[in-house]
């Protein structure tokens, strides 16, 4: 098992990631226990989904606590386990660190992220940072939550903050904010969307696709002519994340005026 995958990706930048995924799967199968990876980003999730589909593996789930999380852990579980048993384990694996700032202080996502990174915590050891009205909720592994809690208190920016470790059920549900945008395309091909959304030429959009910087519904897409459907989510690394909402109208010249929402 996985021999074709190992051969296919032996010279890939994802070689180490794939080896770790295989190890987690084999350990789960051998020990009959739930196993899980570090937090994966969108590129890593896409690769993981691809190899698991190729191997026809079904007993896994991607989990990031919140709906549509940008970062997820990959959880393998014994085939005999029910969904309920798997879900109960999430509360043992992950926790929330809540950073409650004084009323007169407001930070953006990057300030929470840089603070945590300043402590030497690797990015794969914590998940999404949910910025709230009071501060932020940070999704972390339970195994590092207590240490991270104490370390955060040493940072000047959080010196006056109230910081606690909480159950993942207490994660604040923050509705994503969007900016409505319109673009005009000659067809619903991927390269047309990328050209308009990334504000680049047709050739520039094709380069971005070839470089692996484009994701459709969290799956890496390398085909220029891929048709984009309504409700598809398009992610362009370094440019943003967009949802294709509707075709507003067809112009006299046969082009399409489209409505999309960009995540803020």
C-alpha positions, -999 to +999 in steps of 0.1 A: +000+000+000+011+036-008+040+022-030+027+041-061+022+072-041+057+071-027+071+066-062+050+094-076+060+120-050+095+108-043+110+141-057+082+163-046+084+191-020+056+172-002+077+141+002+081+145+040+045+154+045+033+123+026+057+101+047+042+115+079+006+109+066+015+073+057+031+068+092-001+081+109-023+059+088-002+028+094+000+035+132-038+038+133-042+005+115-016-013+135-026-001+170-063+003+163-061+039+177-071+074+165-040+092+151-037+127+137-013+150+119-002+186+127-023+214+113-022+214+075-025+244+052-046+245+020-018+231-002-011+202+022-048+194+026-051+193-012-022+168-015-035+147+014-069+144-001-054+134-035-033+106-021-060+093+002-084+091-027-058+074-049-054+047-021-092+045-016-089+052+021-122+062+038-116+062+075-103+097+079-116+133+084-102+168+082-110+188+113-103+224+122-130+231+149-147+259+130-166+255+098-145+262+067-113+264+087-082+274+067-061+249+087-071+214+096-056+183+112-060+150+094-075+124+117-074+087+110-096+064+130-102+026+132-129+015+107-151+001+135-153+035+152-186+054+149-187+091+140-197+099+176-166+082+191-143+101+167-160+134+175-156+129+213-118+126+208-116+161+193-120+177+227-090+158+240-068+166+210-076+203+207-083+233+229-089+270+226-066+298+240-088+328+245-070+362+245-092+389+260-078+423+254-085+455+275-114+475+260-091+502+247-069+478+226-077+462+193-054+439+173-057+424+138-050+388+129-014+394+119-006+409+154-019+378+171-001+355+146+032+373+149+030+372+187+026+335+188+053+330+162+077+352+182+075+326+210+090+300+186+058+280+181+058+264+147+029+273+125+017+237+122+012+235+160-018+258+160-048+263+138-070+292+128-069+324+148-105+337+152-104+375+158-133+386+179-147+419+194-128+411+226-096+398+212-091+363+197-096+326+201-066+305+190-071+268+182-042+248+195-031+212+204-040+204+240-005+191+245+010+226+242-019+248+254-007+252+290+029+261+280+017+285+253-007+301+278+022+310+301+044+321+273+018+345+258+016+363+292+053+372+288+047+392+256+044+430+260+014+432+237-006+407+258+006+419+292-028+434+302-048+407+285-068+380+302-057+347+288-074+313+294-075+278+280-110+266+271-129+237+256-132+238+218-170+240+223-165+275+235-150+288+203-167+321+193-187+317+161-177+347+140-195+350+107-170+357+079-171+392+063-172+396+025-166+423+000-189+421-031-170+424-064-179+422-101-158+409-129-163+405-167-151+373-184-154+359-219-161+324-205-163+305-172-128+291-176-105+292-146-078+313-163-103+340-171-113+342-134-077+342-122-068+369-146-095+392-133-092+384-096-054+385-095-054+415-118-029+399-142-027+390-179-041+358-194-005+345-195+001+356-160-030+337-148-018+306-166+015+309-148-002+311-114-022+280-123+009+261-134+028+271-102+001+255-081-012+287-065-049+281-074-074+260-055-110+252-064-130+242-033-097+236-015-083+213-042-052+224-062-062+229-098-037+229-127-061+230-157-064+264-173-097+255-190-114+241-158-150+253-158-160+273-127-195+267-114-217+288-092-209+284-055-174+273-062-147+288-039-116+300-056-084+306-036-055+324-051-024+322-028-013+357-020-044+373-035-074+360-015-104+337-014-135+342-034-170+326-038-186+327-072-222+337-065-240+344-097-240+354-134-255+389-133-260+392-171-245+385-205-232+415-223-240+425-259-205+413-269-212+378-254-192+382-222-204+375-187-208+400-158-202+379-126-208+386-090-184+372-064-177+376-027-142+381-015-134+370+021-121+400+040 
